[in-house]
Amino acid sequence: MTQHRAGNYTQRVAKVVPIGTRGEVQERVEFQHTLTAWRDELPPVLSSQNMVLWLEGAAFNALLPFCEGDEVSVGTAINVDHRAATEVGAIVKAEAELESFDGRFYTFKVSAHNGTEVIGHGTIRRAIVSKSKFEEKQRAKQAQSS
């Protein structure tokens, strides 16, 4: 967010990110990404949390060129279906495409493909924040709860 000073208040001005902006992540599924790595009794296939991590990474990568100074994007909402299993060794391509912007939140249409089929899809929402201000707020919250 760019900020403009007007009188006694600071007004946030949204980043202009074109609808259709895309990002991607490509990863090979390793044992550490599987359900079995979490619990021995589960099958050795890509876990939902790792698939979501890669989808979040794709959306992060889409916004990265629009961040300035200490700005970063952070996730605010995830609505993703994990539809198919993927075994160790497969390459997963996670893609994100900016679908909408509501003045603060960027909503991405996301999907993950294992080379054979779509394994997951849905939406992810992110916001651009100042990393230092974000961390300052977290420290203040921590100090209040101590």
N, C-alpha and C positions, 0 to 999 in steps of 0.2 A: 504494500500500500504506500502510495505517495501521500504526504501530508502537506496541507496548505494552512497557513495561519490567517485567520480572519477575525479581527477584533481580539476578544479575550478567549477565543476557543480555537482548537485545532480541528480541522475537518479532514477526514480520511477520503482520499480519492482512489477508487478502485483501479487496479492494474488492468490494462486492456490486453486481454489474451484472446486471440481469434478463435471463434467456435471452429471445431475441427482440428485444433492443435493436437498433435499425437506424441506419444512416448512409448517406449518398449523396454523390456528386459528379456534377456534370453539366458536360461540356466539349464545345466545338465542335472538331472535328479541323481543325488548321491544318497547313500544310506542315511546320513544325518538328516535328510529331508523327509524321511519316511515315518509312518505310524509306528513301525517296529522300533525305531530309535527312541520313541517316547515310551512305548509299552511293549514288552516282548511278545505278548499274546496277540498283538495286532498284525495285520499283513504288511509286507514290505512294499508299500505303495506311497506315492506322494501324499503328504498330509495336507489337509485343508489350510492350516495356518501358514505353511510354506507357500502354497499357491497364492493365498491372499497377500502375503509379504511381497511376492513378485508382482502382483497386480498393483499394489500400493507403490512399488518402485517404479513401475511404468508411468503412473500418474505423476509421481514426484518428478521423474525425468521430463515429462511434458511441460511442467511449470518452471523447471530450473532455469531455462534461458530468460525468463521474465522476472526473475528475482534479482534485486539490486542490493549492494552493500551486505548487510547481515541478514537479509530476508531469506526465508526458507518456506516451503509449504509443509503443512501438517495435516494429517488425516482427521476428519471429523465425523464421517459416517461410512459404513460399509454395508452393502446389500448384495451378497454374492452367493450363487449356487455352485456347488462342486458336483459335477455331473458324471465324471468318469474317472476310473483309476488309471494311474500312470506308474510304470515300474522304474526301478533303478536303471540308469543309463540313458533314459529318454531325454531328449531336449524339449524343454517347455518354453514357448514364446508367449510372454504376457504383453498385452497391448492395451493402451488407454487412449481414448479420443474424447476431447472436451465436447460435451453435449450442451451444457448450459451454464449460465452464471447469474446469480440472483442479487448481486451487489456486494456480497461478501464471500460466498461459497462457490467453488468451481466443481461442477458435477461431471464426472467422466463415465462414459460407457466403457466397460472393461471386458476383456475375454482372455482366456488362456487356451493354448492349443498344443498338443503333444506331437504334432506331425501326422497324426492319423485322424484325430477328432478334437472337437472343442471339449475341453475338460471342465471349464468353468466360465461363468459370465455373470454380469450384473452391473452395479454402479458403485462408484466410490466418490466421496465428496472430500474436498480439501480446501484449506484457506491459506493465504500467504500472510506470514507474520514476521515481525522483527525477532530474530533469535534472542538477542540480548534482552529485549522487553519481555519476551515470553519467559525466559529463565528468571528474570527479576520477579515476575508475578508468582512463579512457582516457589521461589525462595521466601517471598512474603507470606504465602499460604502456609508453608512449612513452619515459619517462625510463629504464626498465629496459632497453629495447632500444637506447638510445643509447650 
